[in-house]
Amino acid sequence: MCACMRQHVGRHCLRAHLNSQLCLRNAVPLGTTAKEEMERFWNKNTGSNRPVSPHISIYSWSLPMAMSICHRGTGVALSGGVSLFGLSALLLPGNFESYLMFVKSLCLGPALIHSAKFVLVFPLMYHTWNGIRHLMWDLGKGLSIPQVQQSGVAVLVLTVLSSVGLAAL
Protein backbone atom coordinates (compact mmCIF):
# COMPACT_ATOMS: atom_id res chain seq x y z
CA MET A 1 0.00 0.00 0.00
CA CYS A 2 2.81 2.37 0.89
CA ALA A 3 4.59 1.60 -2.39
CA CYS A 4 1.39 2.29 -4.32
CA MET A 5 0.92 5.63 -2.57
CA ARG A 6 4.56 6.61 -3.14
CA GLN A 7 4.21 5.75 -6.84
CA HIS A 8 1.01 7.86 -7.15
CA VAL A 9 2.59 10.86 -5.42
CA GLY A 10 5.70 10.51 -7.55
CA ARG A 11 3.67 10.53 -10.77
CA HIS A 12 1.66 13.54 -9.61
CA CYS A 13 4.82 15.53 -8.82
CA LEU A 14 6.41 14.52 -12.14
CA ARG A 15 3.33 15.63 -14.08
CA ALA A 16 3.18 18.96 -12.28
CA HIS A 17 6.89 19.54 -12.94
CA LEU A 18 6.69 18.60 -16.64
CA ASN A 19 3.44 20.45 -17.32
CA SER A 20 4.73 23.71 -15.91
CA GLN A 21 7.90 23.47 -18.02
CA LEU A 22 5.90 22.60 -21.15
CA CYS A 23 3.48 25.45 -20.62
CA LEU A 24 6.23 27.99 -20.07
CA ARG A 25 8.28 26.73 -22.96
CA ASN A 26 5.35 26.83 -25.44
CA ALA A 27 3.65 30.01 -24.20
CA VAL A 28 3.43 32.88 -26.66
CA PRO A 29 2.62 36.37 -25.35
CA LEU A 30 -0.57 37.84 -26.81
CA GLY A 31 -0.45 41.21 -28.50
CA THR A 32 -3.70 42.53 -27.06
CA THR A 33 -6.43 41.14 -24.90
CA ALA A 34 -10.00 40.66 -26.01
CA LYS A 35 -11.09 43.51 -23.80
CA GLU A 36 -8.60 45.87 -25.46
CA GLU A 37 -9.75 44.73 -28.93
CA MET A 38 -13.41 45.33 -28.07
CA GLU A 39 -12.60 48.76 -26.64
CA ARG A 40 -10.68 49.68 -29.80
CA PHE A 41 -13.56 48.43 -31.99
CA TRP A 42 -16.24 50.43 -30.15
CA ASN A 43 -14.09 53.58 -29.98
CA LYS A 44 -13.56 53.43 -33.74
CA ASN A 45 -17.25 52.85 -34.54
CA THR A 46 -18.73 55.34 -32.09
CA GLY A 47 -16.24 57.96 -33.22
CA SER A 48 -17.30 57.60 -36.86
CA ASN A 49 -21.03 58.16 -36.06
CA ARG A 50 -22.08 55.23 -38.23
CA PRO A 51 -24.89 52.85 -37.35
CA VAL A 52 -23.71 49.54 -35.95
CA SER A 53 -25.48 47.66 -38.74
CA PRO A 54 -27.81 48.68 -41.55
CA HIS A 55 -31.39 48.94 -40.39
CA ILE A 56 -34.28 47.66 -42.47
CA SER A 57 -35.72 51.17 -42.64
CA ILE A 58 -32.89 52.42 -44.88
CA TYR A 59 -33.64 49.91 -47.64
CA SER A 60 -36.31 50.54 -50.24
CA TRP A 61 -38.45 47.43 -50.54
CA SER A 62 -38.17 45.57 -53.80
CA LEU A 63 -40.01 42.59 -55.22
CA PRO A 64 -37.06 40.17 -54.85
CA MET A 65 -36.56 41.20 -51.22
CA ALA A 66 -40.20 40.67 -50.32
CA MET A 67 -40.33 37.38 -52.23
CA SER A 68 -37.23 36.11 -50.43
CA ILE A 69 -38.81 36.82 -47.05
CA CYS A 70 -42.08 35.19 -48.15
CA HIS A 71 -40.23 32.13 -49.47
CA ARG A 72 -38.64 31.59 -46.07
CA GLY A 73 -41.96 32.18 -44.32
CA THR A 74 -43.83 29.72 -46.51
CA GLY A 75 -41.09 27.15 -45.94
CA VAL A 76 -41.48 27.46 -42.18
CA ALA A 77 -45.27 27.42 -42.43
CA LEU A 78 -45.29 24.34 -44.67
CA SER A 79 -42.93 22.41 -42.39
CA GLY A 80 -45.01 23.36 -39.37
CA GLY A 81 -48.22 22.37 -41.16
CA VAL A 82 -46.89 19.00 -42.26
CA SER A 83 -45.57 18.34 -38.76
CA LEU A 84 -48.91 19.25 -37.16
CA PHE A 85 -50.80 17.13 -39.67
CA GLY A 86 -48.55 14.15 -38.97
CA LEU A 87 -48.82 14.57 -35.21
CA SER A 88 -52.59 14.91 -35.40
CA ALA A 89 -52.78 11.73 -37.50
CA LEU A 90 -50.85 9.91 -34.78
CA LEU A 91 -52.50 11.39 -31.71
CA LEU A 92 -56.12 12.17 -32.55
CA PRO A 93 -58.75 9.43 -32.47
CA GLY A 94 -60.45 8.34 -35.67
CA ASN A 95 -59.16 8.50 -39.21
CA PHE A 96 -59.02 11.08 -41.97
CA GLU A 97 -62.37 10.06 -43.43
CA SER A 98 -64.16 10.74 -40.15
CA TYR A 99 -62.79 14.28 -40.05
CA LEU A 100 -63.69 14.80 -43.70
CA MET A 101 -67.24 13.71 -42.94
CA PHE A 102 -67.31 16.12 -40.00
CA VAL A 103 -66.35 19.05 -42.26
CA LYS A 104 -69.04 18.00 -44.77
CA SER A 105 -71.63 17.87 -41.99
CA LEU A 106 -70.95 21.52 -41.13
CA CYS A 107 -72.75 22.52 -44.37
CA LEU A 108 -70.30 25.27 -45.19
CA GLY A 109 -70.96 27.15 -48.40
CA PRO A 110 -68.94 26.44 -51.54
CA ALA A 111 -67.39 29.93 -51.44
CA LEU A 112 -65.99 29.29 -47.96
CA ILE A 113 -64.74 25.81 -48.91
CA HIS A 114 -62.97 27.11 -52.05
CA SER A 115 -61.50 30.04 -50.12
CA ALA A 116 -60.16 27.69 -47.43
CA LYS A 117 -58.67 25.39 -50.08
CA PHE A 118 -57.05 28.40 -51.78
CA VAL A 119 -55.55 29.58 -48.47
CA LEU A 120 -54.15 26.10 -47.84
CA VAL A 121 -52.70 25.56 -51.33
CA PHE A 122 -51.32 29.07 -51.94
CA PRO A 123 -48.17 28.71 -49.73
CA LEU A 124 -47.39 25.34 -51.32
CA MET A 125 -47.66 26.70 -54.85
CA TYR A 126 -45.71 29.84 -54.02
CA HIS A 127 -42.90 27.86 -52.39
CA THR A 128 -42.84 25.41 -55.31
CA TRP A 129 -42.68 28.02 -58.08
CA ASN A 130 -40.20 30.20 -56.20
CA GLY A 131 -38.09 27.09 -55.51
CA ILE A 132 -37.98 26.39 -59.26
CA ARG A 133 -36.91 30.00 -59.75
CA HIS A 134 -34.09 29.49 -57.24
CA LEU A 135 -33.02 26.31 -59.03
CA MET A 136 -32.74 28.29 -62.26
CA TRP A 137 -30.58 30.83 -60.44
CA ASP A 138 -28.38 27.98 -59.21
CA LEU A 139 -27.86 27.05 -62.86
CA GLY A 140 -26.75 30.63 -63.56
CA LYS A 141 -29.86 31.59 -65.53
CA GLY A 142 -31.89 34.77 -65.03
CA LEU A 143 -29.55 36.63 -62.70
CA SER A 144 -29.71 40.08 -64.28
CA ILE A 145 -31.90 42.63 -62.49
CA PRO A 146 -34.60 42.83 -65.21
CA GLN A 147 -34.77 39.02 -65.40
CA VAL A 148 -35.06 38.78 -61.61
CA GLN A 149 -38.00 41.21 -61.70
CA GLN A 150 -39.67 39.34 -64.58
CA SER A 151 -39.22 35.95 -62.94
CA GLY A 152 -40.67 37.36 -59.73
CA VAL A 153 -43.81 38.52 -61.51
CA ALA A 154 -44.01 35.16 -63.35
CA VAL A 155 -43.80 33.29 -60.03
CA LEU A 156 -46.63 35.38 -58.58
CA VAL A 157 -48.85 34.89 -61.64
CA LEU A 158 -48.17 31.13 -61.75
CA THR A 159 -48.81 30.89 -58.02
CA VAL A 160 -52.23 32.54 -58.25
CA LEU A 161 -53.26 30.55 -61.34
CA SER A 162 -52.17 27.17 -59.99
CA SER A 163 -53.70 27.92 -56.57
CA VAL A 164 -57.03 28.83 -58.12
CA GLY A 165 -56.88 25.70 -60.29
CA LEU A 166 -56.10 23.39 -57.38
CA ALA A 167 -58.70 25.02 -55.14
CA ALA A 168 -61.33 24.43 -57.84
CA LEU A 169 -60.75 20.66 -57.74
N, C-alpha and C positions, 0 to 999 in steps of 0.2 A: 504494500500500500504506500509506503514511504517512497519507494522508488518510482511508483506511478505518479505521485504528487510532484516529486522533484523533476520528473521528465516534463510534466505539464507546465510547471512554472518556468522551466528552462526554455521550452518552446515559446511561451508567451513573451518572455524577455527578449528572445532572439527576434521574434516578429516585430516587437515594438522598436527594437534597435534598427532592424533592416528597413522597416517602413519609414521611419523618420529620415534615414539617409536617402532612401529612394525619392521621397517627396521633396526634400531639399535639393537634391541633385537635378530633378526634372522640373522644378518650378520655374515658371517664366513670369516676370513681373508684368502686370497689365498696364496698358497706357492710361486708360481712364476707367473709372467705375461706371456702373450703369446709372447711378444717380447723377453723376456729372454729365453723362451723355444726354439724359432726359432734360436736365436743366439747360444745357446748351441748345437742344432742340426747341424747347418752349420759348427760350429767350429770342431765338432767331425768328420763330413764327409769330410771336406776339409783337415783336418789333416791326415786322413787315406789314402789319394790319391786314393780313389776308384771312379769309375764313379757313377753319381747320380742314374742312372738306366741302366740296360743292354741294349746295343744298338743292333739293328738287325744284324749289321755286325759281331758280335762275335758268332752268331749261325751258324752252318752248316745246310743248307737247307735239309729237309727230305721230303719224299712223304706225310706223314700225315700233316706236317706243310703247305705245298703248297695246299693240298686238303682242309684244313680247311679254308684258305684264299679264295680259289675259291668257296667254298660252301657259304660263306657269300656274296661274290660278285655276284654269280648267284641268290641268294635270293633277293638281292637289285635290280638286273637287272630285274628279273621276276616281282617283285612288281611294279617297274616303268613301265614295258611294259604293264602289265595288266591295270594299272591306265591310261596310255596314250591311250590304245585301248578303254577303257570305255569312257574316255572323248571325244575321237574322234567320237565314236558312238553317243554321245549326241549332240556334237556341229557341226559336219560337215554335210553339206547337202547330201541328197541321202541315199542309204542303202548299205549294204555290197555287194550285188550282183552287183551294179553299179561299185564299186571299183574293184571287181574281173574281171568284163568285161573290165575295163580300163587296168588292168595288162595283160590280154590276148591279147588286141589290140596292145600292145607294141611289140609283136612278138619276145620275148626274147627266146633264145635257151634253149633246155632242160637242158644242163649242168649248165647254170646260174640259172635256176629255181630250180633244185635239190640242187645246192650249197646254194642258199638262204634259202630253206626249211631246209637244214642241219644246217645252222647257227642259224636259229630260234628255232629248236627243241633241239639242243645240250645242252643249259643251263637247259632246263626243264628236260631232261633225266638225266643229271649229278646231278642236285639238288634232283631229285627223288631217284636215286640209292644211293647217298650219305646219304640222309635222312633215307633210310631203314638201311643203315650201322649204323647210329647213333642210331636208334631204337634198333638194336641188342646190341649195347654197353650199352644202358639203361637197357637192360635185363641182363647185366653182361656177355654177350657172346663175345668172340673174343677180349679180352683186352690185351693179351700178345703182345709183340713187333713183333714177327714173324707173328702173326695173323692179326695185324693191317696193316702190309706191304702187306700181301696177300689180305686182303679185299680191300685195296686201289687199287691194280692192278686189282682185279675183278670188282670194280666199274668203273674204266676207260675202261676196255674191254666191259662191259655191256653197258656203255654209248655210246661208238662208234657204237657197233652193233645195239642197239635200235634206235640210231639217224639215221643211214644209212637206217634201215628198215622203219622208219616213213617218212623219206625224199623221199623214193622210192614210197610211196603211191600216 
